[in-house]
Amino acid sequence: MLREHAFLRYVPSGAAEYEEKVRTACGMFASAVSRAAGAPVPNPYPAATIDGLGATGPDAGGRAARRVAAALAKASAANPGSDRLRRAADAWRRASEALYAASRA
């Protein structure tokens, strides 16, 4: 979805529409990760996005979840008082581990 609409980010009148698509895609990815990992994860937007996700294969979801966890951890470090970001990073890290374990089973 994001790849098909990437041109919007370069058009001033389409920037808000593209951001909404990124927010939606992040929510959809969070939902898919929650179902696959068996653990809830929050929508990472805006602290982390899945923009640029393009890999495929059995480990792609785990790698993407690990990147989201790292971005949330970085955002948490930049905002030390944000327990929400720290908890989100931990949830995404645990989900990425569960996805890797499931892909190995």
GUZA-623744 format. One record per residue (C-alpha): residue in one letter; y, z negated, x. Coordinates in steps of 0.02 Angstrom, whole numbers, plus 32768, in hexadecimal, padded with zeros to 4 digits. Each point is the difference from the previous one (the first is absolute). Example, Ala and Ser with C-alpha at 12.3 -4.5 7.8 and 13.67 -1.06 7.14 Angstrom:
<rs>
A7F1F7E7A8267 S80AC80218045 
</rs>
This chain:
<rs>
M800080008000 L807B7FD28088 R7FD980998069 E802480737F6D H80A97FAD7FE2 A80367FE180B5 F808B80807FEE L805A7F877F8C R80287F88808E Y806B80868052 V8062802A7F64 P808A7F827FDA S7FE580117F45 G7F447FE38014 A80007F678072 A7FF67F827F70 E7F7480637FAE Y7F9F800480A3 E80157F448018 E7FBA7FE57F50 K7F6B806E802D V7FE47F99809F R80087F5E7F9B T7F8380467F83 A7F8B80418087 C80047F578058 G7FD47FAA7F5D M7F7180797FE0 F7FBF7FE680B1 A800C7F437FEC S7F9C800C7F5F A7F7B806B8052 V7FF47F8B8096 S7FF27F6A7F8C R7F6F804F7FA3 A7FA8803B809E A80177F5E8061 G7FE07F8D7F6C A809F7F9F8026 P80AE800F7FB9 V80898047806D P80B780137FCE N806180A27FFC P8043800880B2 Y809D80617FD2 P80897FF68045 A7FCA7F998097 A7F73807B8027 T7FD880AD7FBE I7F7080798006 D807180948020 G7FAB806F8080 L7F4F7FCE7FD1 G7F99809A801E A7F5C7FCE8051 T7F5A80127FA7 G7F547FBB801D P7FA77F5C7FE3 D80767F99806C A80A4804D7FC3 G801F7F7D7F7A G7FE07F728079 R8074804C8082 A8088801A7F7F A7FEC7F4E7FC0 R80097FC080B3 R80A38061801B V80487FB67F60 A7FCB7F518039 A8054801C80AA A80A1803F7FAE L80037F697F8C A7FE07F8B8094 K80918050805D A80717FED7F68 S7FC77F4A7FF1 A802B7FDF80B6 A80AC804B7FE5 N80177F8C7F68 P7FB27F5B8038 G80297FA87F5D S7FA0807C7F96 D7F597FB47FCE R7FE880917F86 L7FFB807E808F R7F8C7F938068 R7F877FEA7F6E A800780BA7FDB A7FDA802A80B6 D7F6C7F887FFF A7FBC804A7F5E W800D80B18044 R7FAD7FCC80A4 R7F6E7FB17FA2 A7FF3809B7F91 S7FFC80748098 E7F747F97804B A7F9F800A7F5B L801880BC7FFB Y7FC0801380B2 A7F6B7F927FD9 A7FD980657F63 S800A80A4805F R7F837FBE8080 A7F817FC57F7D 
</rs>
